[in-house]
Amino acid sequence: MDYYYLILVLPALLFALWAQFRVKYVFAKYSKKQTQSGLSGRDSAELILQSNGLGYIPVNHVSGNLTDHYNPKSETINLSDQVYNSSTQASVGVAAHEAGHAIQHSTGYLPIKIRSAIIPITTIGSQISWPLILIGLVLGWTNLAIIGVALFSLTALFQLITLPVEFDASNRALKSLAESGRFTDEELVGAKKVLSAAALTYVAALAVSIAQLIRLLAIVSGSGRRKR
């Protein structure tokens, strides 16, 4: 019986599932609340970009559900079907959040620069960490398993750095929306609740990574002791 999984990873996974459910519920709830100004997600993103001297950044439409993102390579904001043309509190919040990421890149926000820099090594580490851990455990090569765990820890590091990036983007978004004077207090509250629910998914992802990391450390260290 993998007790480490039961007491560490499983609760974190349940938390992550709840966070995913909540963000969908909150988004659906505030997707039914129209903005009085009639500004769509695209309009809101462009409003924020203009006010921050980033009017040259295009706001594009992409297919999919909640596939919204800012692409720093092409310098484009890409909004999904439910956000691009929708004039709801949810769409305004999501679009403003992506504009917040654009502002981060333009101002050289340090955490987002660090996150971008470690993406390649994190991707490689996540791909080869599990094979190294499994081979090390099966063959009794503890040092190889430790290397695998070290590579896996990069995933937790990436999730940790992601938290301030996402929270800061939301804070920038809400501040810009408030300063525009185009949205009521009720609409700002709705946008904030949507972004808060979304932020919880990043907290959950970090919790899962940390729980898995602790589990792997315990398993590998236990294997090393048995070997001696």
PyMOL CGO cylinders between C-alpha atoms (Angstrom):
from pymol import cmd
from pymol.cgo import CYLINDER

trace = [
    CYLINDER, 0.00, 0.00, 0.00, 1.38, 3.40, -1.03, 0.3, 1, 1, 1, 1, 1, 1,
    CYLINDER, 1.38, 3.40, -1.03, 0.54, 5.31, 2.15, 0.3, 1, 1, 1, 1, 1, 1,
    CYLINDER, 0.54, 5.31, 2.15, 2.46, 8.36, 0.94, 0.3, 1, 1, 1, 1, 1, 1,
    CYLINDER, 2.46, 8.36, 0.94, 0.07, 8.59, -1.99, 0.3, 1, 1, 1, 1, 1, 1,
    CYLINDER, 0.07, 8.59, -1.99, -2.98, 8.24, 0.25, 0.3, 1, 1, 1, 1, 1, 1,
    CYLINDER, -2.98, 8.24, 0.25, -1.96, 10.84, 2.84, 0.3, 1, 1, 1, 1, 1, 1,
    CYLINDER, -1.96, 10.84, 2.84, -0.13, 13.31, 0.58, 0.3, 1, 1, 1, 1, 1, 1,
    CYLINDER, -0.13, 13.31, 0.58, -0.96, 13.12, -3.11, 0.3, 1, 1, 1, 1, 1, 1,
    CYLINDER, -0.96, 13.12, -3.11, -4.61, 12.05, -3.02, 0.3, 1, 1, 1, 1, 1, 1,
    CYLINDER, -4.61, 12.05, -3.02, -5.79, 14.98, -0.86, 0.3, 1, 1, 1, 1, 1, 1,
    CYLINDER, -5.79, 14.98, -0.86, -3.87, 17.39, -3.12, 0.3, 1, 1, 1, 1, 1, 1,
    CYLINDER, -3.87, 17.39, -3.12, -5.48, 15.84, -6.20, 0.3, 1, 1, 1, 1, 1, 1,
    CYLINDER, -5.48, 15.84, -6.20, -8.93, 16.16, -4.66, 0.3, 1, 1, 1, 1, 1, 1,
    CYLINDER, -8.93, 16.16, -4.66, -8.18, 19.80, -3.90, 0.3, 1, 1, 1, 1, 1, 1,
    CYLINDER, -8.18, 19.80, -3.90, -7.13, 20.29, -7.54, 0.3, 1, 1, 1, 1, 1, 1,
    CYLINDER, -7.13, 20.29, -7.54, -10.33, 18.69, -8.80, 0.3, 1, 1, 1, 1, 1, 1,
    CYLINDER, -10.33, 18.69, -8.80, -12.39, 20.94, -6.53, 0.3, 1, 1, 1, 1, 1, 1,
    CYLINDER, -12.39, 20.94, -6.53, -10.47, 24.00, -7.76, 0.3, 1, 1, 1, 1, 1, 1,
    CYLINDER, -10.47, 24.00, -7.76, -11.17, 23.03, -11.38, 0.3, 1, 1, 1, 1, 1, 1,
    CYLINDER, -11.17, 23.03, -11.38, -14.85, 22.56, -10.61, 0.3, 1, 1, 1, 1, 1, 1,
    CYLINDER, -14.85, 22.56, -10.61, -15.01, 25.88, -8.80, 0.3, 1, 1, 1, 1, 1, 1,
    CYLINDER, -15.01, 25.88, -8.80, -13.41, 27.89, -11.60, 0.3, 1, 1, 1, 1, 1, 1,
    CYLINDER, -13.41, 27.89, -11.60, -15.88, 26.44, -14.09, 0.3, 1, 1, 1, 1, 1, 1,
    CYLINDER, -15.88, 26.44, -14.09, -18.80, 27.15, -11.75, 0.3, 1, 1, 1, 1, 1, 1,
    CYLINDER, -18.80, 27.15, -11.75, -17.72, 30.74, -11.02, 0.3, 1, 1, 1, 1, 1, 1,
    CYLINDER, -17.72, 30.74, -11.02, -16.98, 31.45, -14.68, 0.3, 1, 1, 1, 1, 1, 1,
    CYLINDER, -16.98, 31.45, -14.68, -20.39, 30.11, -15.71, 0.3, 1, 1, 1, 1, 1, 1,
    CYLINDER, -20.39, 30.11, -15.71, -22.09, 32.17, -12.98, 0.3, 1, 1, 1, 1, 1, 1,
    CYLINDER, -22.09, 32.17, -12.98, -20.52, 35.46, -14.00, 0.3, 1, 1, 1, 1, 1, 1,
    CYLINDER, -20.52, 35.46, -14.00, -20.86, 34.68, -17.69, 0.3, 1, 1, 1, 1, 1, 1,
    CYLINDER, -20.86, 34.68, -17.69, -24.55, 35.32, -17.17, 0.3, 1, 1, 1, 1, 1, 1,
    CYLINDER, -24.55, 35.32, -17.17, -23.97, 38.83, -15.81, 0.3, 1, 1, 1, 1, 1, 1,
    CYLINDER, -23.97, 38.83, -15.81, -23.67, 41.41, -18.57, 0.3, 1, 1, 1, 1, 1, 1,
    CYLINDER, -23.67, 41.41, -18.57, -21.63, 44.60, -18.22, 0.3, 1, 1, 1, 1, 1, 1,
    CYLINDER, -21.63, 44.60, -18.22, -23.57, 47.86, -18.34, 0.3, 1, 1, 1, 1, 1, 1,
    CYLINDER, -23.57, 47.86, -18.34, -20.99, 49.41, -20.66, 0.3, 1, 1, 1, 1, 1, 1,
    CYLINDER, -20.99, 49.41, -20.66, -21.37, 46.59, -23.18, 0.3, 1, 1, 1, 1, 1, 1,
    CYLINDER, -21.37, 46.59, -23.18, -17.60, 46.24, -23.44, 0.3, 1, 1, 1, 1, 1, 1,
    CYLINDER, -17.60, 46.24, -23.44, -16.56, 42.79, -24.60, 0.3, 1, 1, 1, 1, 1, 1,
    CYLINDER, -16.56, 42.79, -24.60, -13.52, 40.82, -23.56, 0.3, 1, 1, 1, 1, 1, 1,
    CYLINDER, -13.52, 40.82, -23.56, -11.67, 42.13, -26.58, 0.3, 1, 1, 1, 1, 1, 1,
    CYLINDER, -11.67, 42.13, -26.58, -12.72, 45.73, -25.83, 0.3, 1, 1, 1, 1, 1, 1,
    CYLINDER, -12.72, 45.73, -25.83, -11.57, 45.40, -22.22, 0.3, 1, 1, 1, 1, 1, 1,
    CYLINDER, -11.57, 45.40, -22.22, -8.17, 44.00, -23.17, 0.3, 1, 1, 1, 1, 1, 1,
    CYLINDER, -8.17, 44.00, -23.17, -7.66, 46.75, -25.76, 0.3, 1, 1, 1, 1, 1, 1,
    CYLINDER, -7.66, 46.75, -25.76, -8.73, 49.39, -23.22, 0.3, 1, 1, 1, 1, 1, 1,
    CYLINDER, -8.73, 49.39, -23.22, -6.08, 48.21, -20.76, 0.3, 1, 1, 1, 1, 1, 1,
    CYLINDER, -6.08, 48.21, -20.76, -3.41, 47.91, -23.44, 0.3, 1, 1, 1, 1, 1, 1,
    CYLINDER, -3.41, 47.91, -23.44, -4.08, 51.44, -24.67, 0.3, 1, 1, 1, 1, 1, 1,
    CYLINDER, -4.08, 51.44, -24.67, -3.92, 52.90, -21.16, 0.3, 1, 1, 1, 1, 1, 1,
    CYLINDER, -3.92, 52.90, -21.16, -0.54, 51.23, -20.61, 0.3, 1, 1, 1, 1, 1, 1,
    CYLINDER, -0.54, 51.23, -20.61, 1.02, 52.29, -23.91, 0.3, 1, 1, 1, 1, 1, 1,
    CYLINDER, 1.02, 52.29, -23.91, 0.65, 48.84, -25.46, 0.3, 1, 1, 1, 1, 1, 1,
    CYLINDER, 0.65, 48.84, -25.46, -1.95, 49.63, -28.10, 0.3, 1, 1, 1, 1, 1, 1,
    CYLINDER, -1.95, 49.63, -28.10, 0.21, 47.96, -30.75, 0.3, 1, 1, 1, 1, 1, 1,
    CYLINDER, 0.21, 47.96, -30.75, -0.48, 44.50, -29.26, 0.3, 1, 1, 1, 1, 1, 1,
    CYLINDER, -0.48, 44.50, -29.26, -3.29, 42.80, -31.21, 0.3, 1, 1, 1, 1, 1, 1,
    CYLINDER, -3.29, 42.80, -31.21, -6.12, 40.97, -29.47, 0.3, 1, 1, 1, 1, 1, 1,
    CYLINDER, -6.12, 40.97, -29.47, -7.01, 37.85, -31.46, 0.3, 1, 1, 1, 1, 1, 1,
    CYLINDER, -7.01, 37.85, -31.46, -9.71, 35.22, -31.31, 0.3, 1, 1, 1, 1, 1, 1,
    CYLINDER, -9.71, 35.22, -31.31, -8.81, 31.55, -30.76, 0.3, 1, 1, 1, 1, 1, 1,
    CYLINDER, -8.81, 31.55, -30.76, -11.10, 28.56, -30.66, 0.3, 1, 1, 1, 1, 1, 1,
    CYLINDER, -11.10, 28.56, -30.66, -11.67, 26.47, -27.57, 0.3, 1, 1, 1, 1, 1, 1,
    CYLINDER, -11.67, 26.47, -27.57, -13.00, 26.84, -24.05, 0.3, 1, 1, 1, 1, 1, 1,
    CYLINDER, -13.00, 26.84, -24.05, -10.92, 28.98, -21.67, 0.3, 1, 1, 1, 1, 1, 1,
    CYLINDER, -10.92, 28.98, -21.67, -7.91, 28.77, -23.98, 0.3, 1, 1, 1, 1, 1, 1,
    CYLINDER, -7.91, 28.77, -23.98, -7.11, 32.43, -23.33, 0.3, 1, 1, 1, 1, 1, 1,
    CYLINDER, -7.11, 32.43, -23.33, -3.43, 33.34, -23.16, 0.3, 1, 1, 1, 1, 1, 1,
    CYLINDER, -3.43, 33.34, -23.16, -0.81, 35.96, -23.88, 0.3, 1, 1, 1, 1, 1, 1,
    CYLINDER, -0.81, 35.96, -23.88, 1.92, 34.90, -26.31, 0.3, 1, 1, 1, 1, 1, 1,
    CYLINDER, 1.92, 34.90, -26.31, 5.13, 36.83, -25.52, 0.3, 1, 1, 1, 1, 1, 1,
    CYLINDER, 5.13, 36.83, -25.52, 6.89, 35.59, -28.66, 0.3, 1, 1, 1, 1, 1, 1,
    CYLINDER, 6.89, 35.59, -28.66, 4.31, 37.00, -31.07, 0.3, 1, 1, 1, 1, 1, 1,
    CYLINDER, 4.31, 37.00, -31.07, 3.19, 39.69, -28.61, 0.3, 1, 1, 1, 1, 1, 1,
    CYLINDER, 3.19, 39.69, -28.61, -0.48, 38.84, -29.02, 0.3, 1, 1, 1, 1, 1, 1,
    CYLINDER, -0.48, 38.84, -29.02, -3.38, 38.37, -26.66, 0.3, 1, 1, 1, 1, 1, 1,
    CYLINDER, -3.38, 38.37, -26.66, -5.54, 35.43, -27.67, 0.3, 1, 1, 1, 1, 1, 1,
    CYLINDER, -5.54, 35.43, -27.67, -9.07, 35.15, -26.32, 0.3, 1, 1, 1, 1, 1, 1,
    CYLINDER, -9.07, 35.15, -26.32, -11.36, 32.12, -26.47, 0.3, 1, 1, 1, 1, 1, 1,
    CYLINDER, -11.36, 32.12, -26.47, -14.89, 31.76, -27.82, 0.3, 1, 1, 1, 1, 1, 1,
    CYLINDER, -14.89, 31.76, -27.82, -16.51, 32.57, -24.46, 0.3, 1, 1, 1, 1, 1, 1,
    CYLINDER, -16.51, 32.57, -24.46, -14.41, 35.68, -23.88, 0.3, 1, 1, 1, 1, 1, 1,
    CYLINDER, -14.41, 35.68, -23.88, -13.58, 37.44, -27.13, 0.3, 1, 1, 1, 1, 1, 1,
    CYLINDER, -13.58, 37.44, -27.13, -16.99, 38.87, -28.09, 0.3, 1, 1, 1, 1, 1, 1,
    CYLINDER, -16.99, 38.87, -28.09, -18.79, 38.33, -24.80, 0.3, 1, 1, 1, 1, 1, 1,
    CYLINDER, -18.79, 38.33, -24.80, -19.77, 41.37, -22.71, 0.3, 1, 1, 1, 1, 1, 1,
    CYLINDER, -19.77, 41.37, -22.71, -19.93, 39.71, -19.31, 0.3, 1, 1, 1, 1, 1, 1,
    CYLINDER, -19.93, 39.71, -19.31, -18.16, 40.18, -16.00, 0.3, 1, 1, 1, 1, 1, 1,
    CYLINDER, -18.16, 40.18, -16.00, -16.39, 36.85, -16.51, 0.3, 1, 1, 1, 1, 1, 1,
    CYLINDER, -16.39, 36.85, -16.51, -15.11, 37.67, -19.98, 0.3, 1, 1, 1, 1, 1, 1,
    CYLINDER, -15.11, 37.67, -19.98, -13.93, 41.11, -18.88, 0.3, 1, 1, 1, 1, 1, 1,
    CYLINDER, -13.93, 41.11, -18.88, -11.98, 39.61, -15.98, 0.3, 1, 1, 1, 1, 1, 1,
    CYLINDER, -11.98, 39.61, -15.98, -10.29, 36.92, -18.06, 0.3, 1, 1, 1, 1, 1, 1,
    CYLINDER, -10.29, 36.92, -18.06, -9.39, 39.30, -20.89, 0.3, 1, 1, 1, 1, 1, 1,
    CYLINDER, -9.39, 39.30, -20.89, -8.02, 41.87, -18.46, 0.3, 1, 1, 1, 1, 1, 1,
    CYLINDER, -8.02, 41.87, -18.46, -5.89, 39.17, -16.83, 0.3, 1, 1, 1, 1, 1, 1,
    CYLINDER, -5.89, 39.17, -16.83, -4.21, 38.38, -20.15, 0.3, 1, 1, 1, 1, 1, 1,
    CYLINDER, -4.21, 38.38, -20.15, -3.59, 42.08, -20.68, 0.3, 1, 1, 1, 1, 1, 1,
    CYLINDER, -3.59, 42.08, -20.68, -1.97, 42.02, -17.25, 0.3, 1, 1, 1, 1, 1, 1,
    CYLINDER, -1.97, 42.02, -17.25, 0.53, 39.46, -18.56, 0.3, 1, 1, 1, 1, 1, 1,
    CYLINDER, 0.53, 39.46, -18.56, 1.30, 41.73, -21.49, 0.3, 1, 1, 1, 1, 1, 1,
    CYLINDER, 1.30, 41.73, -21.49, 2.04, 44.57, -19.07, 0.3, 1, 1, 1, 1, 1, 1,
    CYLINDER, 2.04, 44.57, -19.07, 4.32, 42.26, -17.05, 0.3, 1, 1, 1, 1, 1, 1,
    CYLINDER, 4.32, 42.26, -17.05, 6.40, 41.47, -20.12, 0.3, 1, 1, 1, 1, 1, 1,
    CYLINDER, 6.40, 41.47, -20.12, 6.59, 45.09, -21.21, 0.3, 1, 1, 1, 1, 1, 1,
    CYLINDER, 6.59, 45.09, -21.21, 7.80, 46.23, -17.78, 0.3, 1, 1, 1, 1, 1, 1,
    CYLINDER, 7.80, 46.23, -17.78, 10.28, 43.38, -17.33, 0.3, 1, 1, 1, 1, 1, 1,
    CYLINDER, 10.28, 43.38, -17.33, 8.51, 41.88, -14.31, 0.3, 1, 1, 1, 1, 1, 1,
    CYLINDER, 8.51, 41.88, -14.31, 11.18, 39.66, -12.75, 0.3, 1, 1, 1, 1, 1, 1,
    CYLINDER, 11.18, 39.66, -12.75, 9.14, 36.55, -11.80, 0.3, 1, 1, 1, 1, 1, 1,
    CYLINDER, 9.14, 36.55, -11.80, 7.76, 36.20, -15.33, 0.3, 1, 1, 1, 1, 1, 1,
    CYLINDER, 7.76, 36.20, -15.33, 11.29, 36.54, -16.76, 0.3, 1, 1, 1, 1, 1, 1,
    CYLINDER, 11.29, 36.54, -16.76, 12.47, 33.78, -14.43, 0.3, 1, 1, 1, 1, 1, 1,
    CYLINDER, 12.47, 33.78, -14.43, 9.53, 31.56, -15.35, 0.3, 1, 1, 1, 1, 1, 1,
    CYLINDER, 9.53, 31.56, -15.35, 10.16, 32.03, -19.06, 0.3, 1, 1, 1, 1, 1, 1,
    CYLINDER, 10.16, 32.03, -19.06, 13.85, 31.24, -18.59, 0.3, 1, 1, 1, 1, 1, 1,
    CYLINDER, 13.85, 31.24, -18.59, 13.28, 27.92, -16.81, 0.3, 1, 1, 1, 1, 1, 1,
    CYLINDER, 13.28, 27.92, -16.81, 10.52, 26.61, -19.08, 0.3, 1, 1, 1, 1, 1, 1,
    CYLINDER, 10.52, 26.61, -19.08, 12.92, 24.64, -21.38, 0.3, 1, 1, 1, 1, 1, 1,
    CYLINDER, 12.92, 24.64, -21.38, 14.76, 22.88, -18.54, 0.3, 1, 1, 1, 1, 1, 1,
    CYLINDER, 14.76, 22.88, -18.54, 11.48, 22.29, -16.69, 0.3, 1, 1, 1, 1, 1, 1,
    CYLINDER, 11.48, 22.29, -16.69, 9.97, 20.66, -19.77, 0.3, 1, 1, 1, 1, 1, 1,
    CYLINDER, 9.97, 20.66, -19.77, 12.97, 18.37, -20.22, 0.3, 1, 1, 1, 1, 1, 1,
    CYLINDER, 12.97, 18.37, -20.22, 13.09, 17.58, -16.52, 0.3, 1, 1, 1, 1, 1, 1,
    CYLINDER, 13.09, 17.58, -16.52, 9.42, 16.59, -16.37, 0.3, 1, 1, 1, 1, 1, 1,
    CYLINDER, 9.42, 16.59, -16.37, 9.86, 14.26, -19.36, 0.3, 1, 1, 1, 1, 1, 1,
    CYLINDER, 9.86, 14.26, -19.36, 12.87, 12.30, -18.09, 0.3, 1, 1, 1, 1, 1, 1,
    CYLINDER, 12.87, 12.30, -18.09, 12.39, 12.49, -14.30, 0.3, 1, 1, 1, 1, 1, 1,
    CYLINDER, 12.39, 12.49, -14.30, 9.96, 9.57, -13.99, 0.3, 1, 1, 1, 1, 1, 1,
    CYLINDER, 9.96, 9.57, -13.99, 11.97, 7.14, -16.17, 0.3, 1, 1, 1, 1, 1, 1,
    CYLINDER, 11.97, 7.14, -16.17, 15.08, 7.90, -14.11, 0.3, 1, 1, 1, 1, 1, 1,
    CYLINDER, 15.08, 7.90, -14.11, 13.20, 7.43, -10.83, 0.3, 1, 1, 1, 1, 1, 1,
    CYLINDER, 13.20, 7.43, -10.83, 11.64, 4.14, -11.94, 0.3, 1, 1, 1, 1, 1, 1,
    CYLINDER, 11.64, 4.14, -11.94, 14.87, 2.72, -13.34, 0.3, 1, 1, 1, 1, 1, 1,
    CYLINDER, 14.87, 2.72, -13.34, 16.74, 3.77, -10.23, 0.3, 1, 1, 1, 1, 1, 1,
    CYLINDER, 16.74, 3.77, -10.23, 14.22, 2.14, -7.92, 0.3, 1, 1, 1, 1, 1, 1,
    CYLINDER, 14.22, 2.14, -7.92, 13.90, -1.08, -9.93, 0.3, 1, 1, 1, 1, 1, 1,
    CYLINDER, 13.90, -1.08, -9.93, 17.64, -1.59, -10.32, 0.3, 1, 1, 1, 1, 1, 1,
    CYLINDER, 17.64, -1.59, -10.32, 18.52, -0.26, -6.89, 0.3, 1, 1, 1, 1, 1, 1,
    CYLINDER, 18.52, -0.26, -6.89, 20.49, 2.67, -8.28, 0.3, 1, 1, 1, 1, 1, 1,
    CYLINDER, 20.49, 2.67, -8.28, 19.61, 5.18, -5.59, 0.3, 1, 1, 1, 1, 1, 1,
    CYLINDER, 19.61, 5.18, -5.59, 21.74, 7.98, -7.01, 0.3, 1, 1, 1, 1, 1, 1,
    CYLINDER, 21.74, 7.98, -7.01, 19.95, 7.74, -10.36, 0.3, 1, 1, 1, 1, 1, 1,
    CYLINDER, 19.95, 7.74, -10.36, 16.58, 7.91, -8.61, 0.3, 1, 1, 1, 1, 1, 1,
    CYLINDER, 16.58, 7.91, -8.61, 17.77, 10.96, -6.66, 0.3, 1, 1, 1, 1, 1, 1,
    CYLINDER, 17.77, 10.96, -6.66, 18.69, 12.67, -9.92, 0.3, 1, 1, 1, 1, 1, 1,
    CYLINDER, 18.69, 12.67, -9.92, 15.20, 11.92, -11.19, 0.3, 1, 1, 1, 1, 1, 1,
    CYLINDER, 15.20, 11.92, -11.19, 13.63, 13.43, -8.08, 0.3, 1, 1, 1, 1, 1, 1,
    CYLINDER, 13.63, 13.43, -8.08, 15.83, 16.52, -8.45, 0.3, 1, 1, 1, 1, 1, 1,
    CYLINDER, 15.83, 16.52, -8.45, 14.60, 16.95, -12.01, 0.3, 1, 1, 1, 1, 1, 1,
    CYLINDER, 14.60, 16.95, -12.01, 11.01, 16.46, -10.89, 0.3, 1, 1, 1, 1, 1, 1,
    CYLINDER, 11.01, 16.46, -10.89, 11.51, 19.21, -8.29, 0.3, 1, 1, 1, 1, 1, 1,
    CYLINDER, 11.51, 19.21, -8.29, 11.84, 21.66, -11.17, 0.3, 1, 1, 1, 1, 1, 1,
    CYLINDER, 11.84, 21.66, -11.17, 8.12, 21.18, -11.78, 0.3, 1, 1, 1, 1, 1, 1,
    CYLINDER, 8.12, 21.18, -11.78, 7.36, 22.31, -8.23, 0.3, 1, 1, 1, 1, 1, 1,
    CYLINDER, 7.36, 22.31, -8.23, 9.75, 25.24, -8.67, 0.3, 1, 1, 1, 1, 1, 1,
    CYLINDER, 9.75, 25.24, -8.67, 7.95, 26.26, -11.87, 0.3, 1, 1, 1, 1, 1, 1,
    CYLINDER, 7.95, 26.26, -11.87, 4.57, 26.09, -10.11, 0.3, 1, 1, 1, 1, 1, 1,
    CYLINDER, 4.57, 26.09, -10.11, 5.95, 28.13, -7.22, 0.3, 1, 1, 1, 1, 1, 1,
    CYLINDER, 5.95, 28.13, -7.22, 7.21, 30.89, -9.52, 0.3, 1, 1, 1, 1, 1, 1,
    CYLINDER, 7.21, 30.89, -9.52, 3.91, 30.81, -11.42, 0.3, 1, 1, 1, 1, 1, 1,
    CYLINDER, 3.91, 30.81, -11.42, 1.93, 31.89, -8.35, 0.3, 1, 1, 1, 1, 1, 1,
    CYLINDER, 1.93, 31.89, -8.35, 3.25, 35.47, -8.05, 0.3, 1, 1, 1, 1, 1, 1,
    CYLINDER, 3.25, 35.47, -8.05, 3.06, 35.82, -11.84, 0.3, 1, 1, 1, 1, 1, 1,
    CYLINDER, 3.06, 35.82, -11.84, -0.64, 34.94, -11.94, 0.3, 1, 1, 1, 1, 1, 1,
    CYLINDER, -0.64, 34.94, -11.94, -1.60, 36.91, -8.84, 0.3, 1, 1, 1, 1, 1, 1,
    CYLINDER, -1.60, 36.91, -8.84, 0.25, 39.98, -10.08, 0.3, 1, 1, 1, 1, 1, 1,
    CYLINDER, 0.25, 39.98, -10.08, -1.40, 39.78, -13.51, 0.3, 1, 1, 1, 1, 1, 1,
    CYLINDER, -1.40, 39.78, -13.51, -4.82, 39.69, -11.84, 0.3, 1, 1, 1, 1, 1, 1,
    CYLINDER, -4.82, 39.69, -11.84, -3.96, 42.62, -9.59, 0.3, 1, 1, 1, 1, 1, 1,
    CYLINDER, -3.96, 42.62, -9.59, -2.79, 44.66, -12.58, 0.3, 1, 1, 1, 1, 1, 1,
    CYLINDER, -2.79, 44.66, -12.58, -5.97, 43.72, -14.45, 0.3, 1, 1, 1, 1, 1, 1,
    CYLINDER, -5.97, 43.72, -14.45, -8.34, 44.71, -11.65, 0.3, 1, 1, 1, 1, 1, 1,
    CYLINDER, -8.34, 44.71, -11.65, -6.47, 47.97, -11.04, 0.3, 1, 1, 1, 1, 1, 1,
    CYLINDER, -6.47, 47.97, -11.04, -6.64, 48.90, -14.72, 0.3, 1, 1, 1, 1, 1, 1,
    CYLINDER, -6.64, 48.90, -14.72, -10.34, 48.05, -14.92, 0.3, 1, 1, 1, 1, 1, 1,
    CYLINDER, -10.34, 48.05, -14.92, -11.06, 50.22, -11.88, 0.3, 1, 1, 1, 1, 1, 1,
    CYLINDER, -11.06, 50.22, -11.88, -8.98, 53.12, -13.17, 0.3, 1, 1, 1, 1, 1, 1,
    CYLINDER, -8.98, 53.12, -13.17, -10.76, 53.05, -16.54, 0.3, 1, 1, 1, 1, 1, 1,
    CYLINDER, -10.76, 53.05, -16.54, -13.99, 54.17, -14.88, 0.3, 1, 1, 1, 1, 1, 1,
    CYLINDER, -13.99, 54.17, -14.88, -15.99, 52.04, -17.32, 0.3, 1, 1, 1, 1, 1, 1,
    CYLINDER, -15.99, 52.04, -17.32, -17.14, 49.39, -14.88, 0.3, 1, 1, 1, 1, 1, 1,
    CYLINDER, -17.14, 49.39, -14.88, -19.37, 49.44, -11.80, 0.3, 1, 1, 1, 1, 1, 1,
    CYLINDER, -19.37, 49.44, -11.80, -18.25, 48.22, -8.39, 0.3, 1, 1, 1, 1, 1, 1,
    CYLINDER, -18.25, 48.22, -8.39, -20.48, 45.16, -8.80, 0.3, 1, 1, 1, 1, 1, 1,
    CYLINDER, -20.48, 45.16, -8.80, -18.83, 44.32, -12.12, 0.3, 1, 1, 1, 1, 1, 1,
    CYLINDER, -18.83, 44.32, -12.12, -15.36, 44.68, -10.62, 0.3, 1, 1, 1, 1, 1, 1,
    CYLINDER, -15.36, 44.68, -10.62, -16.35, 42.33, -7.81, 0.3, 1, 1, 1, 1, 1, 1,
    CYLINDER, -16.35, 42.33, -7.81, -17.57, 39.77, -10.35, 0.3, 1, 1, 1, 1, 1, 1,
    CYLINDER, -17.57, 39.77, -10.35, -14.35, 40.00, -12.34, 0.3, 1, 1, 1, 1, 1, 1,
    CYLINDER, -14.35, 40.00, -12.34, -12.32, 39.62, -9.14, 0.3, 1, 1, 1, 1, 1, 1,
    CYLINDER, -12.32, 39.62, -9.14, -14.21, 36.49, -8.11, 0.3, 1, 1, 1, 1, 1, 1,
    CYLINDER, -14.21, 36.49, -8.11, -13.56, 34.90, -11.49, 0.3, 1, 1, 1, 1, 1, 1,
    CYLINDER, -13.56, 34.90, -11.49, -9.85, 35.67, -11.26, 0.3, 1, 1, 1, 1, 1, 1,
    CYLINDER, -9.85, 35.67, -11.26, -9.66, 34.49, -7.65, 0.3, 1, 1, 1, 1, 1, 1,
    CYLINDER, -9.66, 34.49, -7.65, -11.21, 31.16, -8.62, 0.3, 1, 1, 1, 1, 1, 1,
    CYLINDER, -11.21, 31.16, -8.62, -8.74, 30.82, -11.48, 0.3, 1, 1, 1, 1, 1, 1,
    CYLINDER, -8.74, 30.82, -11.48, -5.83, 31.61, -9.16, 0.3, 1, 1, 1, 1, 1, 1,
    CYLINDER, -5.83, 31.61, -9.16, -6.90, 28.78, -6.88, 0.3, 1, 1, 1, 1, 1, 1,
    CYLINDER, -6.90, 28.78, -6.88, -6.14, 26.28, -9.65, 0.3, 1, 1, 1, 1, 1, 1,
    CYLINDER, -6.14, 26.28, -9.65, -2.50, 27.41, -9.63, 0.3, 1, 1, 1, 1, 1, 1,
    CYLINDER, -2.50, 27.41, -9.63, -2.37, 26.99, -5.85, 0.3, 1, 1, 1, 1, 1, 1,
    CYLINDER, -2.37, 26.99, -5.85, -3.77, 23.48, -6.28, 0.3, 1, 1, 1, 1, 1, 1,
    CYLINDER, -3.77, 23.48, -6.28, -1.21, 22.64, -8.98, 0.3, 1, 1, 1, 1, 1, 1,
    CYLINDER, -1.21, 22.64, -8.98, 1.59, 23.67, -6.63, 0.3, 1, 1, 1, 1, 1, 1,
    CYLINDER, 1.59, 23.67, -6.63, 0.08, 21.59, -3.83, 0.3, 1, 1, 1, 1, 1, 1,
    CYLINDER, 0.08, 21.59, -3.83, 0.01, 18.50, -6.06, 0.3, 1, 1, 1, 1, 1, 1,
    CYLINDER, 0.01, 18.50, -6.06, 3.61, 19.03, -7.16, 0.3, 1, 1, 1, 1, 1, 1,
    CYLINDER, 3.61, 19.03, -7.16, 4.86, 19.49, -3.61, 0.3, 1, 1, 1, 1, 1, 1,
    CYLINDER, 4.86, 19.49, -3.61, 2.91, 16.47, -2.32, 0.3, 1, 1, 1, 1, 1, 1,
    CYLINDER, 2.91, 16.47, -2.32, 4.31, 14.32, -5.12, 0.3, 1, 1, 1, 1, 1, 1,
    CYLINDER, 4.31, 14.32, -5.12, 7.82, 15.60, -4.48, 0.3, 1, 1, 1, 1, 1, 1,
    CYLINDER, 7.82, 15.60, -4.48, 7.63, 14.76, -0.76, 0.3, 1, 1, 1, 1, 1, 1,
    CYLINDER, 7.63, 14.76, -0.76, 6.27, 11.31, -1.65, 0.3, 1, 1, 1, 1, 1, 1,
    CYLINDER, 6.27, 11.31, -1.65, 9.12, 10.63, -4.07, 0.3, 1, 1, 1, 1, 1, 1,
    CYLINDER, 9.12, 10.63, -4.07, 11.72, 11.82, -1.57, 0.3, 1, 1, 1, 1, 1, 1,
    CYLINDER, 11.72, 11.82, -1.57, 10.28, 9.47, 1.05, 0.3, 1, 1, 1, 1, 1, 1,
    CYLINDER, 10.28, 9.47, 1.05, 10.20, 6.52, -1.34, 0.3, 1, 1, 1, 1, 1, 1,
    CYLINDER, 10.20, 6.52, -1.34, 13.73, 7.06, -2.64, 0.3, 1, 1, 1, 1, 1, 1,
    CYLINDER, 13.73, 7.06, -2.64, 15.19, 7.65, 0.82, 0.3, 1, 1, 1, 1, 1, 1,
    CYLINDER, 15.19, 7.65, 0.82, 13.44, 4.53, 2.08, 0.3, 1, 1, 1, 1, 1, 1,
    CYLINDER, 13.44, 4.53, 2.08, 14.83, 2.55, -0.83, 0.3, 1, 1, 1, 1, 1, 1,
    CYLINDER, 14.83, 2.55, -0.83, 18.33, 3.80, -0.02, 0.3, 1, 1, 1, 1, 1, 1,
    CYLINDER, 18.33, 3.80, -0.02, 18.05, 2.72, 3.62, 0.3, 1, 1, 1, 1, 1, 1,
    CYLINDER, 18.05, 2.72, 3.62, 16.84, -0.77, 2.65, 0.3, 1, 1, 1, 1, 1, 1,
    CYLINDER, 16.84, -0.77, 2.65, 19.74, -1.11, 0.25, 0.3, 1, 1, 1, 1, 1, 1,
    CYLINDER, 19.74, -1.11, 0.25, 22.23, -0.46, 3.07, 0.3, 1, 1, 1, 1, 1, 1,
]
cmd.load_cgo(trace, "trace")
